[in-house]
Amino acid sequence: MRILAVSDEEVPWIHSGQLEERCANIDLIISCGDLPFDYLEYIVARLNKPAFYVHGNHDPSFQRGVESQKLEPEGWINLDVKRARLGNWRLTGLEGCHRYKSEGEYQYTQSEQWLRVFWLARQMAQGLARWNRGSDIMISHAPLRGIHDDKDMAHNGFEAFNWLAKTFRPRLWLHGHQHRNYNRLQTGETKLGDTLIVNVHPYRILDLNDE
């Protein structure tokens, strides 16, 4: 399985005719949030492959009194607090970042995200019992606590994500939110137990082989 993962920042060659040439052998498209919908729709229209995403904290949110609001990119499946199957592969997702505004959309306190993680864990439990792994690919916007995160509140990772990774052992955890230019010396890949955690900002092409 070859994956194109994108997050947080548009890449000029992806939003151009070069996309089909450079990504002709992609099997799966993933977005970890904070990208314009027209950018995401261009990618899926050109590649015509399964596409899953979660919202980032800068994605459009519902506004009262505003007509014709577009809250989801066409051609993409929202994976927040859900699981999905793609052939033999199992995917799960969690949106948002650490809350830094009282009314901020797609923002959660540590406690709020713990509740969401527990809800998702109930869906992953059967896979853990059957295959000793609750998911193959986990998608989030924010990183894990202490892994690819930062000290400011907006970029704190979620503690619940660490528990989820250790307990349900996804093979691959993809996230965004932490722009690589914030800390150019920060590693973009970290292994936590059986899970490879990857910061995909602004894009990564990854191969995931059958076990």
trRosetta pair geometry for C-beta under 8 A, 3 or more apart (Angstrom, degrees):
i j d omega theta_ij theta_ji phi_ij phi_ji
1 27 5.0 -111 -148 70 67 144
1 28 6.1 13 -177 2 108 122
1 89 6.5 56 -71 -62 162 148
1 207 7.1 144 80 -158 52 53
1 208 4.6 -22 69 65 106 93
1 209 7.5 -169 26 -82 74 23
2 25 5.6 44 48 122 157 89
2 26 5.4 -114 106 -120 103 43
2 27 5.2 114 49 6 68 94
2 28 7.5 168 87 29 43 78
2 205 6.8 3 -178 -177 97 92
2 206 7.3 163 -155 85 53 41
2 207 5.4 -24 -101 -99 71 73
2 208 7.9 176 -83 22 25 70
3 26 7.2 67 -138 -152 13 89
3 27 7.0 -48 -72 60 52 84
3 28 4.8 -27 -109 75 79 101
3 29 7.6 155 -160 -94 65 23
3 30 6.0 5 -173 4 113 114
3 137 7.8 159 -95 -122 155 147
3 174 7.9 -126 140 -66 146 152
3 204 7.8 18 102 102 96 87
3 205 7.0 166 84 -154 53 46
3 206 4.7 -16 59 62 104 90
3 207 7.5 -178 16 -82 79 24
3 208 6.4 36 -14 -3 118 110
4 23 5.5 15 -70 -140 142 135
4 26 4.7 -18 -18 -130 111 140
4 28 7.5 -177 29 92 65 51
4 29 5.2 -16 69 -113 99 72
4 30 7.3 172 90 28 50 68
4 43 7.5 -155 111 -170 137 127
4 47 7.4 -134 30 -98 147 170
4 203 6.8 -14 -172 -167 82 109
4 204 7.9 167 -153 85 41 46
4 205 5.7 -15 -100 -103 65 77
5 29 7.8 159 -85 -165 38 46
5 30 4.4 -16 -110 71 81 105
5 31 7.5 166 -159 -85 58 27
5 32 6.7 38 -180 -21 102 105
5 174 5.1 -119 -142 -158 153 145
5 198 7.4 100 70 106 158 125
5 200 4.0 -88 121 -138 117 150
5 203 6.6 156 87 -156 54 57
5 204 4.9 -5 59 56 105 89
5 205 7.7 -179 22 -82 73 29
5 206 6.5 11 1 8 116 115
6 11 7.2 -123 -130 5 111 115
6 14 6.9 123 -101 -170 137 169
6 29 7.7 -6 7 -171 104 90
6 30 7.4 165 24 89 62 56
6 31 5.3 -24 70 -108 88 75
6 32 7.4 -165 92 20 40 78
6 35 6.2 42 126 -68 112 160
6 40 7.8 -171 77 -99 135 79
6 43 7.1 -139 2 -80 152 166
6 200 6.7 -122 -92 138 7 121
6 202 6.8 1 -153 158 74 62
6 203 4.7 -14 -103 -101 73 88
7 31 6.5 143 -82 -165 63 60
7 32 3.8 -17 -93 59 125 102
7 33 6.1 23 -139 52 91 57
7 34 6.5 51 -176 54 71 97
7 35 6.8 -124 -139 -41 26 113
7 56 7.4 123 -158 -64 90 137
7 141 7.6 158 -144 -135 121 65
7 175 7.6 67 -104 147 169 36
7 176 2.7 -151 172 -95 146 137
7 177 7.4 -56 167 -19 130 47
7 200 4.9 104 6 85 119 100
7 201 5.0 -76 85 -81 106 67
7 202 6.6 -145 68 -145 60 39
7 203 7.6 164 21 -80 64 46
8 32 7.4 -22 -26 85 86 97
8 33 7.2 32 -62 93 67 67
8 34 4.5 22 -103 88 55 125
8 35 6.8 -44 -13 -62 13 82
8 56 6.9 141 -84 -107 71 169
8 176 4.7 179 -28 173 108 126
8 177 6.7 -172 -76 -67 128 20
8 179 6.0 -157 145 -85 150 84
8 201 4.8 -10 43 -116 134 107
8 202 6.1 -114 72 -115 89 71
9 34 8.0 2 -38 116 50 107
9 35 7.7 -69 13 -98 13 88
9 179 6.8 76 -31 -121 129 107
9 201 6.4 67 18 -160 107 91
9 202 4.0 -74 71 -113 102 120
10 14 7.2 -145 -170 64 67 113
10 15 5.8 -2 -172 -17 112 137
10 35 6.8 123 -71 -144 72 94
10 36 6.9 -6 -65 21 119 108
10 39 5.4 -122 -107 -117 106 148
10 202 7.4 -26 65 -175 9 132
11 14 4.2 69 76 6 101 114
11 15 7.0 151 77 -1 54 86
11 202 5.2 149 -60 118 101 125
11 203 5.3 -51 -22 -9 151 130
12 15 6.3 -74 -149 50 30 93
12 16 6.3 25 157 -22 66 126
13 16 5.5 -72 -147 42 35 120
13 18 4.4 -51 -168 75 91 140
13 19 7.0 152 143 -65 67 64
13 22 6.8 37 146 10 122 154
14 18 7.7 -66 -71 80 22 96
14 19 5.3 69 -154 -95 45 106
14 39 7.7 52 110 -171 112 98
14 43 6.5 -8 170 -92 105 105
14 203 6.4 159 -57 -66 144 159
15 19 7.4 59 -62 -50 13 127
15 39 5.7 -59 -88 -130 120 86
15 42 5.8 61 -130 94 75 155
15 43 8.0 -60 -86 -59 63 82
16 19 6.4 147 67 -22 52 89
17 20 7.0 -43 -174 26 55 102
17 21 7.4 45 140 -7 71 110
18 21 5.5 -68 -158 46 49 112
18 22 5.5 26 156 -9 86 116
19 22 6.4 -71 -141 46 22 96
19 23 5.6 -29 178 28 65 118
19 42 7.8 144 -4 137 167 98
19 43 6.8 -139 -161 -120 150 66
19 46 5.2 60 96 117 131 153
19 47 6.9 -93 147 -54 112 96
20 23 6.8 -73 -120 59 18 80
20 24 6.1 54 170 -81 60 80
20 46 5.4 -120 -63 171 96 107
20 47 7.0 -171 -101 -84 69 63
21 24 6.5 -17 -150 -39 18 107
23 26 4.4 3 176 -24 94 124
23 47 6.0 -44 114 -101 120 123
23 205 7.3 -148 -108 -105 93 126
26 29 6.6 52 153 -67 134 80
26 47 5.7 -25 69 -158 128 136
26 49 5.7 -120 111 -9 97 167
26 205 7.5 -99 -96 -134 100 102
27 49 6.3 166 175 -155 21 134
27 50 7.8 -1 152 38 62 98
28 49 6.2 -142 -93 150 21 121
28 50 5.6 -26 -120 75 72 97
28 51 7.7 154 -171 -90 56 41
28 52 7.6 -12 -175 14 101 101
28 86 6.5 82 -101 143 123 165
28 89 7.9 -68 -69 84 154 161
29 43 6.0 151 -154 138 149 120
29 44 6.2 -152 64 -88 157 79
29 47 6.2 125 -55 79 132 147
29 49 5.4 123 -15 85 100 108
29 50 7.0 -179 30 94 78 46
29 51 4.1 -18 75 -107 111 86
29 52 7.5 156 89 24 62 56
30 51 7.4 -175 -76 -153 30 59
30 52 5.6 -13 -112 68 74 84
30 53 6.9 151 -166 -87 50 57
30 137 7.5 -125 -85 161 150 136
30 139 5.7 -147 -165 -105 121 130
30 174 5.9 69 122 90 147 158
30 200 7.6 -144 96 -86 108 175
31 35 5.8 -105 -156 31 126 134
31 40 5.7 -26 -60 -113 157 119
31 51 7.4 30 -6 -179 99 99
31 52 7.7 -163 30 99 70 43
31 53 3.8 -3 62 -113 101 109
31 54 7.5 -162 98 34 73 50
31 73 7.9 47 32 31 160 149
31 76 7.0 -22 23 -140 125 144
32 53 7.5 -134 -58 -148 17 72
32 54 6.4 0 -144 51 45 96
32 56 7.0 66 130 -66 61 107
32 139 6.1 -147 -98 -169 78 90
32 140 6.8 23 -146 88 102 34
32 141 5.5 145 166 -107 79 49
32 174 5.8 -135 -69 133 123 93
32 175 5.5 135 -155 -159 145 29
32 176 3.5 153 101 -14 123 106
32 177 7.4 -97 138 -20 114 76
32 200 5.7 138 2 48 135 123
32 201 7.9 -89 68 -58 130 73
33 53 6.9 134 -67 180 57 97
33 54 5.5 -45 -54 94 107 72
33 55 5.4 71 -119 161 112 23
33 56 2.6 137 148 -41 116 89
33 57 7.5 68 154 2 136 50
33 58 7.8 124 155 44 96 77
33 59 6.1 -88 -158 -40 89 119
33 95 6.7 122 -81 -144 136 81
33 106 7.7 167 -149 171 140 149
33 141 3.9 -9 24 -107 150 111
33 176 5.7 -160 53 50 83 132
33 177 7.2 18 74 -60 120 82
34 56 3.2 -55 -37 79 83 158
34 57 6.9 2 -76 45 108 59
34 58 4.6 60 -125 48 92 107
34 59 6.4 -107 -83 -50 42 78
34 141 7.0 108 -15 -147 99 116
34 176 6.4 -150 35 114 114 141
34 177 7.2 127 -5 -89 141 56
35 39 5.2 -104 165 79 104 131
35 40 5.7 115 105 -51 118 100
35 56 7.6 92 -6 14 62 131
36 39 4.4 94 69 0 89 107
36 40 7.2 -166 95 -3 49 84
37 40 5.6 -55 -148 40 39 109
37 41 5.9 37 154 -19 71 108
37 60 7.6 -37 -29 9 120 124
37 70 6.2 -122 43 131 171 124
37 72 7.7 107 -121 131 128 22
37 73 4.1 -171 -145 -94 86 88
37 74 7.7 77 174 7 110 70
38 41 5.6 -53 -140 41 32 112
38 42 6.3 42 155 -27 63 102
39 42 5.8 -52 -152 29 27 113
39 43 6.8 28 151 -19 61 103
40 43 5.7 -53 -154 31 34 112
40 44 6.6 20 157 -9 68 106
40 51 7.4 136 -180 169 97 143
40 53 6.9 -6 -143 -66 145 155
40 73 4.1 -14 89 -157 132 167
40 75 7.8 179 134 71 89 102
40 76 6.0 -17 155 -46 127 143
41 44 6.1 -57 -143 42 33 102
41 45 6.0 34 158 -21 66 111
41 73 5.3 -149 -55 -170 85 100
41 74 5.3 43 -113 56 115 88
41 75 6.0 119 -128 30 69 122
41 76 7.9 -99 -82 -20 62 106
42 45 5.9 -60 -144 38 26 110
42 46 6.2 17 161 -14 64 113
43 46 6.2 -68 -151 39 23 104
43 47 6.1 -9 168 8 65 116
43 51 7.3 128 104 -113 106 141
44 47 6.4 -66 -130 52 27 92
44 48 7.2 87 170 -83 57 29
44 49 7.2 -121 -136 52 67 61
44 51 4.5 -68 -99 -23 119 156
44 73 7.7 134 9 138 135 117
44 74 7.9 -155 72 103 137 65
44 75 4.0 161 114 126 146 134
44 76 6.2 -143 -49 -62 155 80
45 48 7.2 10 -173 -64 23 72
45 75 6.7 -144 -58 -43 68 171
50 77 7.6 -19 -172 9 85 123
50 86 5.6 173 99 -123 167 128
51 75 6.0 41 47 133 135 86
51 76 4.6 -72 113 -110 111 73
51 77 6.8 147 90 14 59 77
52 76 6.9 137 -113 -168 16 82
52 77 5.0 -34 -107 70 70 95
52 78 7.9 131 -159 -112 67 7
52 79 4.7 43 -178 -39 111 128
52 84 6.5 -165 -103 47 137 149
52 91 5.8 115 56 142 177 154
52 93 6.8 -164 157 -46 115 142
52 139 6.4 180 119 -5 111 162
53 73 7.0 44 28 39 157 121
53 76 5.0 5 7 174 118 133
53 77 7.3 145 22 72 70 46
53 78 6.4 -42 74 -106 79 51
53 79 6.7 159 66 11 25 96
53 93 7.8 95 127 -147 21 162
53 139 7.4 -133 -144 152 24 150
54 78 7.1 91 -106 -158 45 69
54 79 5.7 -70 -65 63 85 87
54 80 5.2 114 -130 -72 92 83
54 93 4.5 -169 -63 172 117 123
54 94 6.4 26 -134 85 157 22
54 95 4.0 -162 177 -87 101 73
54 96 7.7 -86 156 -5 113 55
54 139 5.4 166 -10 124 115 106
54 140 6.3 -33 58 -132 160 29
54 141 5.5 -128 104 -40 112 88
55 59 4.4 -109 -156 37 94 153
55 78 7.4 6 -32 -137 90 109
55 80 6.6 -12 14 -60 91 136
55 95 4.2 29 51 -150 79 134
55 96 6.6 25 89 -56 91 64
55 106 4.7 -117 119 -111 118 140
55 141 6.8 -43 101 -51 41 139
56 59 5.3 123 57 -27 66 98
56 95 7.3 -129 -64 -164 26 85
56 96 7.4 143 -143 -97 29 24
56 97 7.0 33 -162 -29 69 106
56 106 6.5 95 129 136 20 149
56 141 4.4 158 -102 -139 70 135
56 176 6.5 -53 -90 79 128 126
56 177 6.5 179 -136 -81 110 82
57 96 6.2 76 -72 -145 80 57
57 97 4.5 -52 -39 22 128 115
57 104 6.4 4 -160 166 107 121
57 105 7.3 148 -153 87 58 62
57 106 4.9 -163 -103 96 48 105
57 107 5.5 56 -122 -70 112 88
57 141 6.9 155 -19 138 74 150
57 154 7.7 -137 67 -161 169 97
57 177 7.6 67 7 -118 106 104
59 105 7.6 -104 73 110 78 116
59 106 6.1 66 43 -14 103 160
60 69 7.2 -175 151 -174 128 97
60 70 6.8 55 79 85 158 67
60 71 5.8 -131 99 -113 103 58
61 71 7.3 51 -132 -126 23 107
61 105 3.5 174 -92 -25 152 177
61 106 7.0 -143 -81 -11 114 96
62 69 6.4 103 -125 125 58 163
62 71 6.3 -7 -67 -87 75 141
62 105 7.8 156 28 -113 68 145
63 66 4.2 35 88 12 108 132
63 69 6.5 167 37 -98 84 140
66 69 5.4 79 107 -67 105 109
72 76 7.0 -153 173 71 88 100
72 78 6.2 -79 -127 -47 118 120
73 76 4.6 40 82 18 101 130
77 84 6.5 83 127 -87 146 162
78 82 7.3 92 112 19 69 139
78 93 7.9 -140 167 84 52 145
79 82 5.2 -130 -161 65 48 102
79 83 7.9 52 -160 -102 93 20
79 84 6.2 -88 -116 -2 101 121
79 91 6.2 -67 -135 132 144 108
79 92 6.7 154 168 -176 113 24
79 93 3.1 88 112 14 106 139
79 139 5.7 67 80 57 142 129
80 93 5.5 -68 -79 108 33 104
80 94 6.3 75 -140 -129 66 28
80 95 4.2 -21 -105 -17 121 109
81 93 7.4 -62 -12 86 27 69
81 94 6.5 67 -61 -104 61 70
81 95 8.0 -59 -16 9 81 89
81 116 5.6 -98 -87 -167 117 94
81 119 5.8 6 -155 100 118 119
81 120 5.2 -124 -139 -71 62 98
82 92 7.0 -170 93 -139 42 62
82 93 6.4 -2 53 45 76 93
82 120 7.8 -66 -15 -117 16 96
82 123 7.5 -77 -149 127 32 173
83 90 6.3 -6 -173 -175 110 96
83 91 6.7 154 -158 83 58 49
83 92 4.7 -24 -100 -90 78 87
83 120 7.5 129 -47 -158 92 86
83 123 5.0 -174 -6 140 123 126
83 124 6.6 155 -74 -77 139 74
83 127 7.9 -165 -157 -21 156 140
83 135 6.8 -134 -125 -100 108 108
84 90 7.5 157 80 -156 42 51
84 91 4.8 -18 61 63 91 101
84 92 7.7 170 18 -76 68 42
85 88 8.0 -29 -166 -131 97 9
85 89 7.0 142 -161 79 54 52
85 90 5.9 -26 -102 -101 68 64
85 91 7.6 180 -84 19 19 81
86 89 4.7 -21 68 67 88 106
86 91 6.3 36 0 -11 109 119
88 210 7.5 40 81 -119 141 103
89 136 4.9 -100 -154 60 76 152
89 137 6.5 21 176 1 114 112
89 208 7.8 82 -114 106 132 136
90 127 5.9 157 156 -123 175 152
90 134 7.9 -128 113 142 139 41
90 135 5.1 -128 112 -136 104 56
90 136 4.9 122 52 4 70 93
90 137 7.5 173 91 28 48 71
91 135 6.7 67 -136 -163 15 108
91 136 6.8 -47 -70 61 54 88
91 137 4.8 -19 -110 71 80 101
91 138 7.8 166 -158 -85 57 28
91 139 6.8 19 -174 -8 102 110
92 120 6.1 110 -175 -174 125 121
92 123 7.5 154 -116 95 121 119
92 124 6.3 -12 -76 -80 158 117
92 134 7.5 -11 -12 130 152 95
92 135 4.3 -80 6 -108 117 150
92 137 7.5 166 28 90 61 56
92 138 5.4 -19 71 -113 92 71
92 139 7.2 -175 94 25 43 75
92 170 7.3 -125 41 -87 110 135
93 138 7.1 154 -89 -166 43 55
93 139 4.1 -18 -108 68 97 98
93 140 6.7 168 -158 -75 63 50
94 113 7.4 81 174 -154 134 97
94 116 6.2 119 -137 129 111 123
94 117 6.9 2 -100 -86 152 73
94 120 6.5 -82 -73 -34 105 161
94 138 7.8 -1 10 -177 96 97
94 139 7.6 169 28 92 54 59
94 140 4.7 -5 67 -108 89 96
94 141 7.8 -110 106 14 65 75
94 161 7.4 -151 64 -94 148 98
95 106 5.5 -81 144 -144 115 101
95 140 7.4 -165 -86 -148 14 60
95 141 5.7 36 -162 -9 49 118
96 106 4.2 -160 -97 175 85 69
96 107 5.7 -179 -162 -85 110 23
96 108 5.2 78 127 -3 146 104
96 113 7.4 -151 89 -94 123 107
96 141 5.7 149 40 44 14 130
96 142 6.5 -25 109 -12 52 113
97 100 7.7 -20 111 -2 110 104
97 106 7.1 51 15 130 73 87
97 107 5.9 -27 69 -114 72 73
97 108 7.7 164 85 30 26 75
97 141 5.8 -86 -56 108 79 116
97 142 4.3 135 -115 -72 64 115
97 154 6.4 29 137 -176 135 65
97 155 7.4 -34 -167 -97 127 39
97 177 5.5 146 -94 -131 119 138
98 107 7.0 5 116 -159 23 86
98 108 7.1 -71 -121 71 32 61
98 109 7.5 47 -157 -124 69 30
98 110 7.3 5 -127 -60 98 70
98 113 8.0 -60 -98 -24 61 142
98 142 6.3 118 -22 -129 73 154
98 153 5.9 -137 117 168 124 65
98 154 6.3 175 71 -147 95 20
98 155 7.3 -71 34 17 119 5
98 156 4.3 35 -29 62 168 96
98 157 7.6 -87 -41 -61 120 3
98 158 6.8 -178 -73 -71 88 77
99 102 7.7 61 172 -102 117 28
99 104 6.2 163 -143 55 74 119
99 107 4.1 107 -105 149 65 105
99 108 5.7 -134 -42 82 97 9
99 109 5.0 -37 20 -63 129 60
99 112 7.4 65 -28 33 128 137
99 153 7.8 -44 90 159 47 112
100 104 6.6 35 60 -9 62 160
100 107 6.6 -111 22 -150 62 142
100 153 4.7 137 -101 107 99 111
100 154 4.2 -28 -32 -80 156 80
101 104 3.4 106 64 -43 105 110
101 107 6.4 112 48 37 79 169
104 107 3.8 32 100 11 114 144
106 141 7.4 42 166 22 119 163
108 112 4.0 -138 -164 93 94 119
108 113 4.4 117 119 -56 134 87
108 116 6.9 -53 -138 1 163 138
108 158 7.7 19 87 -101 114 128
109 112 4.6 97 48 6 77 102
109 113 7.0 -148 88 -3 40 85
110 113 6.1 -61 -151 39 29 106
110 114 6.5 37 150 -27 64 104
110 158 6.5 162 -123 -140 69 72
110 159 5.6 34 -153 21 116 109
110 160 7.1 154 -170 -18 71 98
111 114 5.5 -49 -151 28 34 117
111 115 6.9 34 153 -18 63 100
112 115 5.9 -53 -158 31 35 111
112 116 6.7 30 148 -14 65 106
113 116 5.4 -53 -148 39 41 113
113 117 6.1 46 151 -24 69 104
113 158 4.7 -90 123 -141 158 135
113 160 5.0 -169 120 31 95 136
113 161 7.7 -33 152 -37 131 85
114 117 5.6 -55 -147 36 30 113
114 118 6.4 32 155 -20 65 103
114 159 7.4 -10 -75 78 100 96
114 160 4.4 -172 -96 -78 59 132
115 118 5.8 -51 -149 33 31 111
115 119 6.6 33 151 -20 63 104
116 119 5.6 -52 -152 33 34 113
116 120 6.5 30 152 -14 65 105
116 160 7.7 114 64 112 80 159
117 120 5.8 -57 -149 40 33 108
117 121 6.1 41 151 -29 66 106
117 158 7.8 170 -53 144 132 133
117 160 3.9 -168 -6 160 158 128
117 161 7.1 -137 -100 -70 135 46
117 163 7.1 92 149 73 148 110
117 164 5.3 -118 -158 -61 117 124
118 121 5.3 -48 -144 31 33 119
118 122 7.0 44 154 -27 61 94
118 160 8.0 -84 -33 -152 72 129
119 122 6.1 -46 -163 19 33 113
119 123 7.6 24 145 -9 59 102
120 123 5.7 -58 -163 36 44 110
120 124 6.3 33 146 -15 74 112
120 164 7.4 16 88 -127 120 135
121 124 5.5 -62 -143 43 37 109
121 125 6.4 61 154 -52 68 89
121 134 7.4 -33 -139 -154 61 159
121 164 6.6 -130 -79 -115 102 91
121 167 7.2 7 -132 101 121 140
121 168 6.9 -146 -125 -52 81 132
122 125 5.9 -29 -153 -7 30 118
123 126 7.8 -52 175 18 37 99
124 127 5.5 -59 -166 42 59 113
124 128 6.1 62 140 -26 82 104
124 134 3.3 46 169 -175 114 117
124 135 5.8 -54 -128 -38 120 96
124 168 5.1 1 143 -131 142 143
125 128 5.6 -56 -151 34 35 114
125 129 6.4 31 155 -17 68 106
125 134 7.0 -5 -71 -116 23 111
126 129 5.8 -56 -150 37 32 109
126 130 6.1 17 158 -10 67 114
127 130 5.9 -64 -138 45 29 102
127 131 5.6 -30 -177 34 70 109
127 133 6.4 -55 145 94 101 55
127 134 4.8 108 82 -141 111 40
127 135 6.6 83 100 -59 156 47
127 168 7.7 52 86 -159 109 103
128 131 7.4 -70 -112 59 14 69
128 132 6.7 26 -167 -139 52 19
128 133 6.5 -140 -107 82 55 6
128 134 4.2 -9 -58 -70 95 83
128 167 7.6 -24 -116 147 150 79
128 168 5.6 -92 -79 -126 119 74
128 169 7.7 115 -119 32 93 99
132 169 7.3 -20 144 63 70 145
133 136 6.9 63 133 -77 131 57
133 168 6.9 77 -170 168 47 63
133 169 4.9 -95 -120 90 77 103
133 170 6.9 113 -176 -96 100 34
133 171 7.1 23 -164 -40 146 82
133 194 7.7 -106 -107 110 109 147
134 167 7.3 23 -10 113 139 80
134 168 3.0 -47 28 -158 133 110
134 169 6.8 119 16 44 81 68
134 170 6.9 -59 70 -62 81 76
135 138 5.4 94 102 -66 141 84
135 168 6.0 39 13 144 89 122
135 170 4.4 -19 85 -96 94 104
136 170 6.2 73 148 -153 9 80
136 171 5.1 -9 -161 20 63 113
136 172 6.9 16 151 28 65 91
136 208 7.4 107 162 164 112 145
137 170 6.4 116 -105 -173 8 120
137 171 6.9 -35 -69 60 55 91
137 172 4.9 -12 -114 70 73 104
137 173 7.9 162 -163 -86 48 32
137 174 6.9 3 -171 2 95 109
137 208 7.2 -65 -74 -84 111 173
138 164 7.4 137 -134 129 155 120
138 165 7.3 -125 36 -93 162 81
138 170 4.2 176 -19 19 107 175
138 172 7.1 -174 29 97 68 54
138 173 4.4 -12 68 -113 110 76
138 174 7.1 172 87 25 56 64
138 195 7.7 -7 23 -146 126 129
139 174 5.4 -15 -111 68 67 99
139 175 7.6 149 -165 -81 44 53
140 143 7.5 143 95 -92 121 22
140 158 7.9 -118 -177 29 152 128
140 161 6.4 -29 -44 -116 173 133
140 173 7.1 -2 14 -175 106 94
140 174 7.5 163 31 87 60 52
140 175 4.7 -15 75 -102 87 98
141 175 6.5 57 141 -155 11 82
141 176 5.7 -42 -153 54 57 92
141 177 5.1 93 153 -52 76 112
142 149 7.5 31 178 -105 89 107
142 155 7.9 177 -139 -147 95 44
142 156 8.0 7 -168 91 131 51
142 157 6.1 157 153 -128 100 55
142 158 5.8 92 102 -16 130 102
142 161 7.5 -150 97 -37 95 151
142 175 6.4 -40 102 -161 21 128
142 177 4.9 17 -102 -6 47 169
143 147 5.7 -144 164 92 114 74
143 148 4.1 -151 -130 85 156 99
143 149 4.6 -155 75 -65 120 81
143 157 4.3 -64 96 -102 80 112
143 158 7.9 171 94 17 40 73
143 161 7.5 -178 148 92 37 161
143 175 4.8 149 -88 107 59 155
143 177 6.4 -139 -17 64 78 120
143 178 5.6 -8 -19 -9 128 127
143 197 7.5 84 -151 172 93 126
143 199 6.8 -23 -87 -89 121 98
144 147 4.2 17 70 47 105 115
144 148 7.2 74 40 41 74 92
144 149 7.1 -122 81 -32 40 114
144 157 4.6 36 115 173 22 139
144 158 6.6 -70 -131 59 41 66
144 161 4.2 -138 -108 103 77 120
144 162 5.0 110 -170 -67 116 74
144 165 6.5 -29 -95 -9 145 142
144 173 7.4 34 -37 135 117 152
144 175 7.6 -166 -18 -19 68 158
144 192 7.2 -23 63 -33 169 164
144 197 6.4 -67 6 -133 125 154
145 149 6.3 -31 -130 8 32 154
145 156 6.8 5 -115 172 82 82
145 157 4.0 -165 -76 90 35 100
145 158 5.9 -105 -42 89 90 17
145 159 4.5 9 -13 -80 151 55
145 161 6.8 149 -6 51 76 99
145 162 5.5 -63 42 -28 94 123
146 149 6.5 -7 -22 34 14 114
146 157 6.3 -102 12 50 42 134
146 162 7.4 30 40 -78 106 136
147 157 6.2 67 48 -79 67 174
147 162 7.5 139 4 -90 120 96
147 190 5.1 -145 -155 74 110 155
147 192 6.6 -52 -87 -55 159 130
147 197 5.6 30 150 102 138 160
148 157 7.1 95 71 -73 69 131
148 175 6.9 147 92 76 141 125
148 178 5.2 177 156 52 88 154
148 186 6.5 115 -125 160 62 125
148 187 7.5 -95 -83 81 87 70
148 188 7.4 64 -110 -132 123 37
148 190 6.6 -149 -34 2 99 128
148 197 6.8 -151 -2 134 129 118
148 199 4.8 -179 -154 -58 146 121
149 155 5.7 159 -170 148 74 78
149 156 5.7 42 173 -158 136 26
149 157 3.4 -121 -56 -29 143 96
149 178 6.3 -139 -113 -70 35 138
150 155 3.8 17 46 107 106 130
150 156 7.3 -90 70 -67 55 39
150 178 6.4 153 -21 -122 102 110
150 182 6.6 -72 -69 142 146 141
150 183 7.1 170 -94 -21 110 132
151 155 7.7 21 43 78 29 101
151 156 7.6 21 -159 -81 19 79
152 155 5.3 53 67 31 88 98
152 156 7.4 -129 94 -37 39 76
153 156 5.8 -29 -150 -9 36 115
155 177 6.7 161 -126 146 78 105
155 178 5.9 98 -157 -95 114 87
155 182 7.6 -176 -125 171 165 168
157 161 6.5 -92 169 48 99 133
157 162 7.8 86 129 -42 121 98
158 161 4.4 94 80 -9 99 105
158 162 7.7 -164 104 -7 62 77
159 162 5.8 -48 -166 25 45 113
159 163 7.1 40 144 -13 69 101
160 163 5.6 -52 -155 37 42 112
160 164 6.2 45 149 -23 70 106
161 164 5.5 -53 -146 36 34 114
161 165 6.3 35 155 -20 67 104
161 173 7.8 116 179 -165 109 143
162 165 5.9 -55 -149 35 29 109
162 166 6.3 20 157 -12 65 110
162 192 7.3 -118 -139 -173 74 153
163 166 6.0 -62 -146 42 29 106
163 167 5.8 17 162 -12 68 117
164 167 6.1 -63 -137 43 23 104
164 168 5.7 -23 -179 23 64 116
165 168 7.2 -71 -120 54 14 79
165 169 7.3 75 175 -88 49 29
165 170 6.6 -72 -126 31 68 93
165 173 5.9 -34 -105 -56 116 151
165 192 5.3 36 134 99 139 132
165 193 6.9 155 139 39 92 119
165 195 4.7 -102 -167 32 104 164
165 197 7.2 -15 -125 -71 152 114
166 169 7.4 7 -178 -67 19 68
166 192 6.9 -82 -71 148 77 108
166 193 5.6 127 -119 -17 65 150
169 193 6.4 -95 -113 120 86 128
169 194 4.5 28 -157 60 102 129
169 195 6.2 -153 -153 -51 45 96
170 173 5.6 108 83 -65 126 82
170 195 5.4 55 70 -116 69 112
171 194 7.0 -59 -105 143 50 95
171 195 6.8 175 -164 -117 9 59
171 196 6.9 -1 157 23 58 93
171 208 6.6 108 114 -151 133 117
171 211 7.7 -140 -90 -63 141 113
172 195 7.2 169 -84 -158 12 74
172 196 5.5 -20 -110 66 64 95
172 198 6.9 -15 -165 8 91 116
172 206 7.2 132 -144 138 147 149
172 208 5.9 -79 -27 -99 144 130
173 192 7.9 -13 22 40 140 118
173 195 5.3 36 -13 173 112 120
173 196 7.1 -177 26 88 73 44
173 197 4.5 -19 70 -109 112 72
173 198 7.0 158 82 21 57 67
174 198 5.4 -20 -108 69 66 98
174 200 5.3 26 -165 -33 100 127
174 204 7.7 -151 -133 53 112 129
174 206 8.0 -149 -88 16 121 155
175 178 7.6 42 119 18 109 97
175 197 7.2 -3 11 -171 110 92
175 198 7.5 158 28 83 66 50
175 199 6.1 -38 78 -107 83 58
175 200 7.0 164 71 9 29 90
176 199 7.0 101 -117 -160 32 70
176 200 5.8 -55 -80 59 80 89
176 201 5.1 108 -146 -60 80 91
177 201 7.7 -119 40 -51 29 128
178 182 6.2 -102 -174 42 72 139
178 183 7.7 -29 174 30 108 105
178 186 7.5 -77 149 107 129 156
178 199 5.8 -65 71 -133 105 134
178 201 6.7 -147 82 5 54 143
179 182 4.8 110 72 -22 84 99
179 201 5.4 -141 -122 163 45 156
179 202 8.0 18 -135 -66 81 81
180 183 7.6 -92 -169 63 39 57
180 184 6.8 63 153 -109 78 54
180 186 7.3 -148 -142 67 63 102
180 188 6.4 -8 -109 -88 119 113
180 199 6.6 142 -76 122 91 129
180 201 5.2 -176 -21 95 90 107
180 202 7.6 -98 14 -24 113 68
181 184 6.3 9 -130 -71 43 88
182 186 7.7 -4 84 14 86 138
183 186 4.0 61 106 -17 114 116
186 199 7.9 33 120 15 113 159
187 190 6.1 111 100 -63 124 87
188 198 6.5 28 149 -156 83 66
188 199 4.7 -110 -148 54 74 99
188 204 7.9 166 156 -83 131 131
189 196 6.4 -13 -164 -174 101 96
189 197 7.0 150 -155 80 48 55
189 198 5.3 -6 -103 -103 80 75
189 199 7.7 -125 -61 21 44 74
190 196 7.8 152 79 -158 37 51
190 197 4.8 -19 65 61 86 107
191 195 7.1 152 -157 82 55 48
191 196 5.7 -29 -101 -101 73 62
191 197 7.3 178 -91 16 20 81
192 195 5.0 -19 68 66 86 101
192 197 5.8 36 3 -19 110 121
198 204 6.1 -99 157 55 131 174
198 206 6.8 145 65 -81 179 148
200 203 6.4 -7 167 -144 90 22
200 204 4.4 -108 -134 10 80 110
